Amino acid sequence: MPSFSLVTTWTPAKDGEPLGYGIELTNTGSEPVSGFQLGFSGPARIDPHATLENGKLLKRLSNHTLIAPPDGYVLEPGQTWTATARGLSYGLRHWSDGANSGYVVLADGTVVVTGTAPTKGKGHNAPLLKGAAKFPVPAKAAVPVSIIPWPKSVATTGARIAPPGFDLKPQGEAANRAAAAFAGLVDDLFPVEALVRPASEAGMPVSIVEKAGMGPEAYEVAFGENSATVSATTRQGMFYGLVTLGHILRGARQYPQTFLFPTDGTITDEPAFEFRGSHLDVARQFYTGAEVMRLIKLMSWNKMNKFHWHLTEDEAWRLEIDAYPQLTEIAAWRGHGKALPPLLGSGPQPTGGYYSKDVVRQIVALADSLGVAVIPEIDMPGHFYAALQALPELRDPAEKGEYQSVQGFPNNSLNPAHEPVYKFVETVVDEVLELFPANIFHLGADEVPLAAWSGSPLALDMIEKLAGPAMRAKHEKQFNQLGNHHGADEIEGSPTAVLQSEFIRRVHKYIASKGAITGGWEEAAHGDAVAKESSYVIGWRNVEINKALAARGFDIVVSPGQRYYLDMANGISWAEPGAGWAGWSGPQETYEFDAGEGWGPEELKHLKGVQSCIWSESMTDRAIFDRLVFPRLSAVAEAGWTPRERKSWNRFKDIVGLMPIMYGNWAAE
């Protein structure tokens, strides 16, 4: 059987020499090969107009590329064929950006998977970094008790040897549910630590009682010589009080010379913001139901309360919809010869998956027990390539030409002028809202290409009715435009922005008719397409946009790419994995970002909270996930909970090494 290895290299532009993306295929087998093709994928994207030296560019879709050597070329055993692409729509900034999967299609159609290696960057010799960076717990910490996020008030005294565990004594239904949720959580996260144990095993009694008049997530913990009492008005407050006790116990048990367990005093606490969320993109990379549930458990240990589940994208559709089985039969899978080719590190074999309704219900039930609301996102009208591959009837049948999204997907947006689109959307909204009792539907609304639908007669007629013949003529001029605008909203008043706003307005109205709240990315606010009293938007492009939207009266969740997008690399070094289009943000930069800095009182009234975003293009390796997400997830969690005047990076870094992570352990560097 033939065998191959694939290496990609990156040479930045210098002294007039154009940048170069090198593709090196070595024949590691014993026979010569000819007439073959090479497919590969990774975050880097070769532009449609790129040139390929010493090879032919056969196909490309976003980050998937299929190339061939010159005609008649024979790759002998032990030899390497090198081709160089010049002209990338996404250049390389870090070692994880290059090809991380590859395969060779032989002349007879046989497909052979190649080995791959981390992309080599010229002049970068640092060791490649993977796994969560180590945050050692010091011998003397900035505070005597270990709690993340830090509470509103800590007034504790005394110290004792840490108890072996807690003997929970709930009083009432809410307390019983909180105790059960806490016991299940610590058993899952720390299975060998036995944080909950009966009195017969020396468990310290912890009473859990109701106390009227406290906020919906507030709690108090009162310490005694050999007991503690958690008081709250709600189940959620009781649960958070127990989580705080769990943090204190773990620190005092594992690092008794650094942290203590109190014998007197009180912790009084409540969150600074009502919305403390994390997003997870499961379309670019698929995460099993068990992985999703583990992330939700980690969020609850960080006192985060909103899980934004990004279920659809150009690259895949991940949610079972009864009315449209094609979505999961076709659009949930990628592979050589399929409607969706290998993308972002998936190989030629069928790769992917989706969440059945039964699995969704299990995840939602777990999240509810932990006080986490699950917010589904079906991103529309853009980022819809995968679904349109499964349901081509949703396109205007008379549409011609091609437009490209910034990620390199052609004709990837639902057409606002094609009436069957709305029947589809309304059916999906109905099925989704039935699954998610939080009663929030996030419709995306981001990054519709500037030239979208410029070849659609239906869309051109619609824009003329909405904005007149001059606007129609302007849109027709954008026909076949392949520009790299992030979205139509970048040019206010563009024809596509007008069409998108009309689409969002109609879908939002339908969501509201179901009694649900509409969530959207910041673009949903353009043209006031969503009603302010029944929506919220997430500001992602920069900090100025967050403040401006709040000033216009929109409820805003702050998630700027420069600080809260956890796919961005931790540093500028080539050795760090991750994306770089928004820059970089190390743990300290993420922690110290102030979402409401410089906002006036009226603007602050609309600041609902903060959210980290885990985009998955770079998450081709679970060790990379750990590197990018931790401890920055905890940094965002503390920003959502702890008042700005009580935040301290020195305190946070002393404690955060105690926090659990997704896959591995904290790694030494």
N, C-alpha and C positions, 0 to 999 in steps of 0.2 A: 504494500500500500504506500503511495507517495506520502511524503510528509514535508512540512514547511514551517518556517518561523518568520514572523513579521516584526519589524522594528520601524517606528516613525521617529523623525528628527525634526527639530525646529531651529531655523536660522533667522533671527530678526533682521530686518532691513538695516543696512549700514553702508555709509559712504557711497550712496547712489545705487548699491546693489539691492534688488528687490528681495523681500522676505521669501523664504523657501520652506515648504512643508515636504520633507523627504519621506518617501515610502520605499522601504528596503525589504524585499522578499527573498529569503534564502531557501534553496532547495536542500533540505536535510535528508532526502531520500537517496535511493541508489540508482534511480533511472532518470534520464533527461525528460523534460516536459515541454510541450509547445501547444499553441492554440488555447491557452488557458486564460481565465479572467480572475481578477482579485477583487473581492468585496471586503470592505472594512467600515467600521463606525466608531464614533467617539464624539465628545463635545465639539471638536473642531469641525467647521463646515467649509467645504470647498465651494466657492461661488459658482453660479451657473456660467459665468463668463471667464472662469479661471483658465489658465493655460497649463498643460501638463507636458513637461519635458520627458522625452524617452518613454512615451506611452500615450494611450488613447483614453479619454474620458468617455465612458459608455453611458452611465446613468448616475444621477445623484438625486437624492431627496433629503433635504436638510443635512443631517450629519452622516447619512449613508451614501457611500460612493462605490461604484463598480468601474474598474479600469482594466485595461489590457496592455500588454507590451506591444511594441511595433510588430507589424506583420512579419511572419517568418522567424520570429525570435525563438530561440531554444534556450531554456534554463537548465544548464548542466548540473549534476550533483555537486554540492558544495559551493556552487556559485550563487551570487546575489544579483538580482535585478533591482536597479534603483531608478525610480521615477521621482520627479520633483514638481509639485504643484505650486504655482505662483498666482495668488489672487484668492484669498480666503475671506468669507463674510464673517467668520469668527476666528480670529487669530489666537495663537497659543500664548498663555501667560504662566501656566503651571504644568508640572509633569503629567497630571491626570487629564490634560486637555486633548491629547492625541488619540490615535486609534487604540482602543482597548478590547477590540475583538476583530477577527479577520477570518476569511475563508477563501479557498481557491476552488473555482469551478473548472474542472478539467474539460478537455475537448469532447469527451463522451458524455458530459453532463454530471459526472460524479462530483460530489461536493466534499471537500476536505477541510476540516477546521485547522487553522494555523495557531501555533503558539504566538503570544504577543509579549512585549516587554514595555515597561514605562517609557514614555517618550523622552528622548534625549534632547536637552536644550543646550545649545552651544555656549560654552563658558560657564555652565552651572555644574558645579562639582559637589555640592552639598548632598548629604545623604537624604534620600526621599523619606518624607514623614508620613506615617500612617498610625492609626490608633489615637485615642484621646491623650492629649498632652498631660503630663503629670503635674498635679498641684499638691505637693507634700504638706501634710499637717505639721506645723512647727511645734517645737517644745513649749513655746509660750505664745499663745494666740492673743489677738487684739481684744477678745472677749472671753469670759469664762464658760459660756454655754454655747452649744453648736446648733444654730437654727438658720435655715434658709427657706424662704425669704425672711429677713430680719423683722421682728414684730414692731408694733407701734410703741409698746412700752414694756420694758423688762426691768422688774424691780424684785429680784430674787436675792436671797441671802443663804448662808450656810452651805454645807457640803457633806455628802455621805458617799460611801461606796456605792457605785451604781447598782441598782437592783438587777437581778437576773432577767426580769421581765415584768410585764404588767398583768395583774388580775383585774380584768374589766368588769365593772359593776354598773351597768346601765339601768336607768330608771325611766320607763316609758318607751313608747313605740319608736319615737325619733332617736332616742339614745340607743336602743337596741339595734336599729339599722346602722347608725354611725359606728357602733362597736363592731358589728359584723363586717362592715366595709373595711374598717381599719385592720381587723384581724386577717381578713383575706388578702389585703394589700401587702402587709408586711410578710405574710407567709409566702407570697409570690416573689416579692423583691429580695427578701433576705431569708431564704428557706432554712438555713442552718443556724440562724441567730435566735430563734424562738423568742421574739420580742413580746409575744402574748403567751402567758402560761398561768396555770391555776395557783391558788395559794399553797397547795400541797407541793408545788415545785418552787416555792419561795417567791411567787409573783407578788409584787407590791400592789395593794388595792388602789384602783383608780375609779372614783365615782364619776358618772356622767349624768348630769342633771340639767333640767330645763330652767332657764332664767328669763323671765319676760323682759321685753323692752330693749333688747340688743339688736344690732343690725343684722341683715340677712346672712352674712358670712362672718360675723364677729364671734369672739369667744374669750373666755378667761380661763386661765389655769392657776389654781391656788395650791401651793406646796405645803405639806406637813412633814413631820419628822420621818414618818414611814407611810406616806399616802399622798395622793394628789386628787384634786377635783377639777373636772372640766365642766364649765357652765356655758350654755349658749341658748339662744332662742330657737334655733333651727337645727335640723339634722346636719346641714352643711357646716355650721359653726362648730358643732360638737366634733365632727370628723376632723376639721382643721386643728382643733385643740389637741386631739389625739395625735395627729401628725407631728405637731410641734413637740409633744412629749417623746414621740419616737425619735425625732432628730436629736433631742437632748440625751436620750438614753444611749443611742449608738455612739455619739461622741464620747460620753463619759465611760462607756465600756471599752471602746477600742483605744482611746487615748487618755487614760486616767491622769496622766501627768499634765495634760493640756486643758482638758475640759472637766467640769464638775457636774454633779447632779444636786440640785438645790434641796434644802430642807425647810425653807420658809419663803414667804413672799408670793408675788403674783405676776403673771404675764397677762397683759390686756392687749387685745389685737383685733384689727379689722383691716381689710384691703384698701389701698389708695384708689384703685380703679375697679369698676364693675366688670370690665372685659379684660381678661388676662389669658391670651390664647397662643396656640401654636397651630400652624398649618402643616400639612404633609401632602406632598405631590406623589400620588401613587400611580400616575400615568406614565411618567418617564421611566421609572423603575417600579416593578410590582413588589408590594410587601404583603405577606400573608396576613390572614386575620389575626393570628397569634402575635405577629410583629406589631400590627396596629394596636392591639390591646396592650402590649407591653409599653408602647409609647404613651398611651393614655394613662397607664399606671404611673409612669415616670412624671408625667405632667401633674397628676394629682399629688404626688410626693413633693412637687414644687408649688403646690397650691394654685395651679393654673386651672381655669374653669371653662375654656372654650376650645374645642378641637375642630379646626377648619379642615375638612376632608376634601381635597382637590381630586375629584374622581374622574375627570375627563380632560383630554388634551388632544392636540394634533397626533400625538404618538400612540394613544390608546383610549379606549372607553372601558371603565372598570366596574360598572354597576349593572346588575341584572334588571332589565325592564321587560315585564311580561308582554307588553304590546309589541315590542320590537326585539325579538330574539336575535336578529341579525347583529345587533350591537355587540353582544358578547360572543356570538359565533364567529364573527369576522374581525371586529374592531378591537377585541381584547388580546389579539395575538399578533406576533411579528415573526418573520422568518423569510428565508430565501424562497422566492416564488409566491409568497402570500401577498394579499392586498397591501399590507404594511411590511416593508422590508426590515431587516435587522437595523436597529437604531440604538444609539447610546450604549454600546457595549453588548447588546444582545447578539447572539450568534446566528448562524444559518438555520439551526433547528427551531421548531416552533417554541416560542418563548412568550410568557405572559400569564394572564389569569384575570379573574374578576371576582367580585364579592356577590355571592348569592344573597337573596333577601333573608334567608335564615341566618347567615353569618352576620349580616348587617344588624339584624335584631339582637343578636348576642353582643355585638360590640356596643350598640346603643344602650343596652341594659347594663352592661358593665360600667360604661361611662356615667350613666345616671347614678349608679350606686356610689360612685366616687365624686359626684357633684360636677361632672364635666358634661356640658351641652355639646352635642355633635352637630356641626353645621355642614351640610353637604354643598359642594359646588359643582354645578354643571356649567362649564364655561361656554358662553355664547355671546354674540354670534360668531366671534373669531375662535381660533384654536379648535376648529371642528373637523379637521381633515380626516381623522380616523372614522368618525361617525358618518361622514359623507361618503367614504369608501364603502361602508356597509349599506347605506341608504341613498344611492345616487338620485332617487326620485325627489329628494329634497332640493335639488338644483333646478334653476331655471332651464328648461330643456333647450331653449334657444340661445343660451349664453355661449359666447365665444371668447377666445383669447385667454390670456393668463395673467394673473397677478401673483406676487410672492409675499409671504409674510416675512418678518424680520428673521424668523428662525428657518426660513428656506422652504416653507410648504406652499405649494401652489393652490390657488382657488380654495381656501380653507375656511370660508365663512358662510354661515347660514344667510340666505338671501331674504332681506326684510320685505321684498315685494312679491315673494312667492307664497301664496296663501297656504299651500299644504304644510309649510314650515310651522305655522301657528298651531295647527292640529297636533303635529308632532310635539311641539314644545308644551302645550297644555296637557297632553297625555303624560309626558315625562314629569311635569310639575306635580300632577295628581299622584302619580306613583311614588315620587320621592317624598312628598310631604306626608304620605301615609306611613313611611318608614321612620321619619325623624321627628319625634315629638317636640323638639325644641322650637319647631314652627318658624324656622328661618330657612330661606332658600337663597343661596348665593349664586347669582347668575353670571359672575365673571365680568364681562363687558370690556376686557382689555385688548389692546394691540390688534385692532382690525386694520389690515393694510390700507394704505392711502388710496390705492387704485381698485379696491374691492368692488366688484359688480359693475365695473365700467364697461364690460362687454355684455351686460344683461339688458335686453330690451325692457323687461319688466321693471328693473331697478331704474333705468333711465326715464321711463314713464313716471315712476313714482317720484323721483327727484324733481321732475318738471312740475308735477302737481303740488309738491311741498314748497318748492323754492323758485320756480319759474324756469323759462327756457334758457336763460343765461347760465344758470347752475347746471342744467342738463348738458349744455355745450362744454362747460368746464370739465364735467366728469368724463365726457366722451374723449376729451384730449388726454386723459390719463390711461386710455386703453393700452393694455399690454405693458403697463409700467411695472418694472421689477425693482423699484426703489427699496431702500432699507430703513424706511421710517418705522419706529416702534409701533405707531398706530395712527389712525386718522385723527385722533384727538390732538396730535402734535401740531396740526394746522387747524386752528379754530375756524369754524365756518366752512370747512371743506365739504364737498358733496357727500363723501362717505360718512363724515361725522354727523351730518344731518340725517342720513338714512339709519345709521346706527342708533341715534337718539330716538328715532321713531320706533325702531324695533324694541329697544329697552323700555320705552314708555308703555308700549302695549303689553309686553311680558310682565312688567312690574304691576300693571293694573290687574292682570289676571292673578298674580301671586297675592296681591292685596285682597282680591275678592274671596280668597280662601282663608282670610284672616291671618295671613303670615307676613312676616317681615322680610324685606328684600335686602340682601347683602350684595355688595359689588365692589370691584376695584375702583380706583378714583375716577376712571373714565365714565362710570355709570352716572356721575354727577353732571357731566357735560350736557348743556342744554336743559338742565334741571329735569332730566329724563325720569328720575325717581323722586317721589314725594318725600320731603324731608321728615315728615312725621311717621312714616312707615318704612324707613330704610336706614342703613348706615353704609359708609364707604370706607375702604382701606386705602390710605395714602401710601404709595410705594416708591414713587420715582425720586423724590427728594423731600427734605424737611420743609421747604418753603410751600410745597403743594399742600401738605397737611394743615399748616396754619391758614392758608388761603381758603381751603374748603370749610374749615371751622368758622372762619369769618363770614362765609356765605350762609352759615346756619345749618350745615350738614353735620350730623353725628359722625365722628371720625375715629377710626382705629389706626394708630400710628404704626407703620411698618416700613420704614425707609430701607431701600435696598442697600444703602451704604452702611447700615448698622444692624438691621434686624433680619436680613436675608442670610440664613445660615449656610447657604451654598457658597457664599463668598469666602475666599481663602482667608485664613487667619493672619497672613502676612504677605508681603510682596515677593518673597523669595520663590524661585522656581521650585524649590524643594517642598513647598506647601501644596497640598492638593486643593482643588476647588475652582470655582469660577472667579472672574475678575472684572466683568463689564461694569460693575458698580464700585469697583475699588476693592478694598479689603477692610476687615475689622477684626482685630484681635479680641480676646476675651475682655481685656480692660477697656478698650474703646467701646465695645458693645455695652459693657456694664455702665460706663460713665455717661452714655448718651442720655439726655434729658428730653423726653418727648414733648413737654410743654414749655421748653425754654423760650422766653421772649413772647409768650402768648398773653393777651389781655384777658380780663375777667370774663368778657362775653365769649371769647374764643374757647376758654377753658371749660365753659359750660357744655361744650359739644365734644370734649375729649373723653370718649368712652373708655379708652384704654390702649393697650399695646398688644402686638402679636409678632411672634417670630415666624418666619416662613422657611420651610424646609423644601426647597426645590431640588429635584433629584437628578438633574442632568449629570452631575459629577459623582453621584453616589453609586458608581459601578462596582464598588467594593465596600463591604460593610465596615471594614476598618476605616475607610474614608468617612463614612457616616459618623462614626464615633469622633473622629478628628474634628469634623466640622460642627457637629451639633453640641458637643459638650466641651467646656462648661457654659457655652453661650446660651443654651436653653435656660439654665438657672439664672444667668445674668438678666435675661428678659423677664423671667418670672419675678425676680426681685424688683425690677423696675415697675412691674404692674402692681405689686403688693405694698412695697415699703415706701413711705413718704420720702420725697427727695432729700429732705434735710437729715434723714436718718440713714441714708445710704453711705457705705464705706467700702471702697475697693480693698483696702488692707484687711478688713474684717472678712469680707466675702472670700478672698483668696485663701485665707487661713482655714476656712471651713469647707470649701467646695469639694475638696478631695474626698470627703465622706459621702458625696452624693452618688447614687447608682447611675450607671450609664446603660446604653441600649444593648450592646453586644459583648464587648470585652471588658477589661479592667483598665484603670488608669495606667498608662504606659510610661516607663522611664525614657528619657531622651538622652 
